[in-house]
Amino acid sequence: MTRSLRRDLYAAGAAALLVTAAVLVGRRIQDTSRTLFVDWPPLLASWGPHLGPGTPAAVLVAIATVAYGPALAARLPWRALLPAAWATGTAWICSLALIDGWDRGIARRLTTRYEYLQVVDRFHDVPAALRDFTRHILLDSPDNWPAHVAGHPPAATLTFVLLDRVGLRGGGWAGVWCIAVGATACVAVLVTIRALAGEALARRAAPFLVLAPAAVWMGTSADAYFAAVAAWAVALLALAVTGRSLWWAGVSGLLFGLTCYLSYGLTLVALIAAAVLALGRQGVRERPALLVPLLAGLAVVPALFTLAGFDWWEAYHLLVTRYRQGAGGIRPYGYWVWANLACAVISTGLATAAGLRRTGAVLIGRRTEPRDDVRLAVLVSAALLALLIADLSGMSKAETERIWLPFAVWLLAACALLPRPRAWLIAQALLALLLNHLLLTGW
C-alpha cells in the first residue's frame, strides 16, 4: 500500500469517525433535551429497515456502474457519455426513491404540509401573490406559508405552479420533474470539468457523479432541481469563458439570476462562479465583452420579480426571523455546526472525503502537480468554501443532506483524483443502498 493511498484511507476513516460522533452525540442530545428535532441525528430520518420495488433495480444499477462505469466513461465518445451519465443517474435516483414505493418515495414527497404543492391554488393571480408574498412569511402572519415556501424565494413555488398550469398536476409529476432535471446536474459538472480541467478528469469523475449517495435525497427533493439550475449556470459560464461565447455568457447570467430566486442560500454559488472566472481569466481578458451579457442576463430575473412587487432583501430578513421562530431557533448551533459536516459526508460518501484529501494535497504542491489537477482542485475548493460558509451562518441547522445538494455535486468531482475507482465506487454504492434500506428519509 502506497503512502498516498494510506492517507486516503485515513481521511475516509476520519470522516467515518465524524459521522459516528454526530450519531452518538446527537442521540444523547435528542434523548435528553429533545432540541434537535430529528429522529435519527444527524439526519432528518427515522429507523425503518425495509425493502421495496426499487430494490432490485438499485442493486443492478450499482453493480453495472461499478463493473462497467469507469471503462465506459473512458471509452465512450463525449457526446454519448453525457446522455449516458444522465440516464444512469436518473435510473439510480429513481430506483433508490422507489425503495420506498411510488407513493411515499416519489408521489407524496412534494405534497406534505411543508411543501410547495400545498399552495398552488393560492397562485391563481400570480402578480398579486408575488406582491403579497412577504406578508405571509412570518409564523404569526395570517395564512403563513408552509416552511419550504416561506424558506425560499417565489421562483421555487412558481415552478410547481407552472407545472400545474400546463397540466402536469400533482406530486407524481412534480417528483418526476425534480428527478429528471436534478439528474442533469452531473452532466453540468462534467461539462464544467472538461472545459476548465480537461476531458480526462471529467471522464474519471463521471461514475462518481452518477453513483452518488446524494441521490438518496435527489429523489424527490426540489433541492435537486435547484442544484441542476445552479450547476448549469456554472457550466455555461465555463463554456463562455473558454469558448469566448457571448450567448453562453448571457444564458449563464440568466440562470444565475434564477438560482438566486430559487434559494437564498444559493447566492453562495457566486464563489464557484468566481473560481470559474479565475480559471478562465485568459478568455475574459481576450474578450472582456463577455461580462456585458453575463451581467445583463444576471439582472433579468431580479428585475422581473422586483417589478412584480417581490422584495428579495425584505423577504430574506423576514425569513431569518421565521427561521428563529421555529425549530431553527431551538436547534443548538454548537452541535449542528459540526454535525452538518457529518451530513455532508453521508451525502457525498467516504470516497469524497478521500478525494478532498487529495484536493488539499494538490493545492499544497500545486507547483509540481499536473495543471489540470490544480484547476480541478480550485473548482472543488470553491464549492467546499461555499458549503463551510453556509454551515457557519447558522441558517442551515439540520436537513443539510438535501439543502447542500447544489454544493455536494461539486465536491463529488474530487473523486476524479482517486486511483482504484472501482473500490471507492463500491463504498459509495453500499452507503447509498444501506441508507435507503435502513432509514426512512424525509425533509
N, C-alpha and C positions, 0 to 999 in steps of 0.2 A: 504494500500500500504506500503510495507516494505521500509526501508531506502535505501537498495541496489537497489531496482527497481526504486526508485525515482532518484537516482544518474544516473542510466542508461538513464532515460528519460532526465535528464539534459544534459548528454553527447550527446544524439541524437539531442536535441534542439540546443546545441551549434554548432553542425555540420551543422544543417539546417540554422542557422544564418550565418555561414561562407559561405555557398553556396549563400544565399541571398545577402550578401555583395559583393561577387565576381560577381554576375549578375548585380547588380545596379552600382557598381563602374566600372565594365568592360563596361557596356553600355554607361556610361558617357565618358570614355576614347575613346571608339571607335567612338562615335558621334562627339567628338571634335577634336581629333588628328588623328584618323584612323591608329593607330600604333599597334593594337592588331592582325590584320589580321584574325579575326574570326567574323562570322556574329551574333553569339549568345553566347557572352562570359559568362563563361569561356570555353565553349565547342566549338569545331570546328563543328558547326551545323548551321542550319537556321530554322526559324519558319515555320512550314508547317503541320498543323493538317491533318491527313489522316487516312484512313482505308486501309486494303489490304487483299490479300488471306491468309496471315498468321495470321490474327486477331483471327478467331475462335479457331485455334489450340493453339495459345499462351495463350488465356484465359483458355482453357481446361487444358493445361499443368500446368498452375499456380494454378488453383483450385484443380486439382488432387494432386499436390505436397504439397500444404498447408494442404489438408484434410488427405492425407494418407502417406505423406513423412516421418514424424517423427516416426510413428508407424512401417512402413515397414523398415525404417533404423534400428530400434531397434530389429526387429524380423527376418529379412531375414538372411539366412546363409551368412557368409562373402563372400564366393566365388560367391554367387548370387548378393550380394549387389553391388559389383564393376561393373559388366556389366550393372546392372540396373541403377546405377548412371551415367555411360557413356551414355546409351541410352536416359535417361531422359534429361541429359544435352544437348545432341545433338539435341533432339526434341525442347528444349527450345531455343537454339541458332538459329536453322533453322526457327522455327515459328516466332521469332522476326525479323529475316532478311527478311522473306517473307512478312512481313507487308509492306515493300517497293516494293514487287513483285520480281519475279525471276530475271529479267533483272537488275534492279537497286540495289536490295538487295543482290544479290549473283554474277551473271554472269559478271557484269561490274565493280565490286569493284576493282579488281586487274588488270584492263586493262586501267585505266586512264593514262594521260601523266606523272603522278608522279610515276607510279608503275612498278613492276618487269617485267611483261609480255611485256612491251614496248621494251625490249632489248634482248629478247630471240634469235632473229635472229642474234644478234651480237656475239653469243657464239658458232658459228659453230666450231671454233677452240678454245676449252676450254683452253688449256695451253697458247696460245697466248693472249686470253682475260684476263687471270689472270696476265700475265706478264705486260700487258698494263693497268691494272685496275686503278692504282693510277694516270695515266696520264689524266684521264677523270673525276676526282672528282671535281676540281675547276670549278666555273661557267664560267670563261674566257678561259677554256681549249677547244680544238677542240672536237666536238661531246661529250660534257659533259653528264655524266649520269643523268637520271631523279633523282628527290630528294630522293626517297626511296632507289634506287640502290646506289647512292653516299653515303647515310647516313648509310649504313650497310656494313659489310664485305661481300665478294662474295659468301659465303656459302648460304646466303639468296637467292640471284638470281639463283645460281646453282640448288637449289631445284626445281624451276619452269622450268629451262632448262631441268632437268632430267625428270620431268613430261611430258614435251613436247616430249622428245626423246622416251619415252615409249608409246606414243600415246594418253596421257591424255592432249590434247591441249586445249588452250583457257581459258577464265575466269571462265566458269562454273566448269570445273574440278579443277582448282586452288582453287576456292572458296570452293568446297566440301572437298578438301584436308585439307584446313585450319580449317574448321568446325569439320571434323571427328577427326583429330589429336588434334586440340585445345581442344576439349571436354574431351580428356583423361587427361588433366591437373588436373581435380578434382579427378580423380582416383589416380593419383600420390600423391596428397596431402593427400588423405585418407590413402594410404599405408604408407606414412611417419608418420602420426599422430599415426597410430596403432603401428608401430614399436617403436616409441620413447615415446609416451604418453598414450598408451593403446587403446584397441578397443572401449571402452565405449565412449570416447571423439570423436573418429573417426566417430562413428555412429551418434553422436549428430551433428557433423559438416556436415554430408553428405547432408541433404536437403538444407542447406545454400550455399554449393558449387555448387549444381545443379541449384538452382534458383537465381543465382547471377545477379544483374543488369549489371555487366560487360559483360554478354552475348550479350548485345546490340552491343558491339564493337568486340566481338569474331567472329561475323558473318557479313561480312567476312573480316578478317584482318590477315595479315601474322604474326602479333604480337601474335595472339592466338597460332599459330604453334610454335613460339619461346617460348612462355610460357610453352607449353607442354614439349618441349625438356628440358628446364631448370628444370621443376618440376620433370621429370623422372630422371634427373641426381641426384637431391637431394634425391629422393625416393630410388633409387638403392644404394646410399651411406648409407642411413639409414638402409636398409636391410643388407648391407655389414658389418657395424659396430655392428649391433645387432645379426646377424647370423654368423659372422666371415667368410664371404664368399669372397674368393679371386676373383671369377668370377664376382660377383656383383660389387666389387670394381673396377675391370678393365673396365667393361662396363660403370659404373658411370663416371670414368675418361674420357672415350671416349666421352660421352655425354657432359661433362663439356667443353671439348675442342671444340666440335661442337658448343655449346652455345656461346662461345666467338667469333666464326666466323660467327654467325648469327646476332649478335648485339653487338656493342661496349659496350653499357651500361650494358649488362648482365654479364660483369665481376663482377658486384656487387653481383651477386648470390653467390659469394665466401663467403659473410657474412652469408648467410643461411647455406652454407656448413660448415662453421666454427662452427655454432651453433650445427649442427648435430654431428660433431666430438667431440664437448664438451659434448654433452648429451650422446654420445656413447663411451666416453673415456675409459670405462672399457673394452669394446670389443677391442679397439685399443691396450690397454696395454697388454691384454691377447694374442693378435695376431698382433704384430706390423708389420708383413709381409704384412698386408692389404695395407699399404701405398705404397708398391712397385708396384702392378698392378694399383693402383689408379693413381700414378704419371706417370707410363708408358702409361696408357690409355690417360691421360691428354695431353701427348706430341704428340700423333699420328696426330690429325687434324692440329695443328700448324706446325708440321714438313712437312706434305704433302703440305700445302699451301705455306710454305716458299720455299720448293724445287721447287714448280711450278712457283715461281717468285713473289709471293704476299708478300709485307712487311706490316704487321699489324700495326706497330707503325707509319710508314710513312703515311699510309692511314688514320689513326686516326688523326694525326696532320693536314693533308690536309682537313679532314672533319671539324675540328674546324674552319679552315679558310673559307670553303664553307658555314658553318652554319652562320658565321658572314657576309658573302656576301649577304645572302638572308634575309628573314623575321626575322630569329633568331637574326640578328644584329640590328634590329629595335624594336622588341618587348621589352617593358620595363620590366626589371628584377624586379623592385620594385612592380609591380603588379603580375607578374606570380609566384614569389617566394612563395606567399601565395595562389594565385588563383589556382595554380597547386594542392594544397591540397584540394581545393573545388572540383576539377575534380575527385580526388581520392575518396572523399566522395560520389560523384554521381555514380561512377562506382562500389563502394563496398556497398553502402547503409547505412542507418541510423543504421541498426542492427549491422553493423561492428563497427560503432562509439561507440555504447554501449558495444560491445564485447571488443574493445580496452581499454575502461574504466575499464572493469573487468580484463583485462590482466595486466594493471598497478597495480590494487589493489592486484592481486595475487603475483606479483613480490615484492611489498612493504611488504606484510605479508607472504612471502614465507615460513617462519619457521613454520607457523601454517596452511598453505594451503595444500591440498592434493598434493602428489608428482607429480602425472600425470598432474594436473592443472599447476603446476610450469613449468614442462617440455614443455607443450604446449605454455605457456606464453613466454618462452625463444625463441622458434622457431618463433612465431609471431613477437616478438620484433626485431629479426634479420632482418626479412623482412621489418618491419617498418623503421629500421635504414637505410637499403639499399635504400628505397624509399626517405627518407629525404636527404641522400647524393646526390642522383640523382637530387633532387629538388634544393639543394643549389649549384650544379655545374653550373647552368645557361645554361646547354645544353638541357634542357627539358622545353622550354617555349611553352606552348600550346600542344594540341594533347596528353596530358598525360593520357587521358581516354583510349587510346589504348597502348601508349608506356609503361605504367606501369602495363599492364596486367600480366606480369610474377611475379610481386610483389603482385598485388591485390589478386591473387588466394590464397596466403598465409595469407593475412590479414583476409580473409573471415573465416579462421579456428577459429578465435577468437570468432565467434558466438557460438561455442560449449559450451562456458561458460555461455550462457544466459539461464535463465529459461523461461517458456512460449514460446516455439519456434514458435508456430503457429501464434501468434500475430506479432512477428518480421518477419516471413516469408511473411505474408500478406503485410507488409510495403515494403519488398524487391520486391515482385511481382508487386505491384502497381507502384512503382518507375520505374521499367523496362518498364512496359506497357505504362505508361504516356510518358516516354522519347521517345519510338519508335513511338508512335502515334501522338505526338505533334511536334516533331523535325525531320528534315531530317539530319541525321548524316553523317559524312564523314571523310576523312583524306587525 
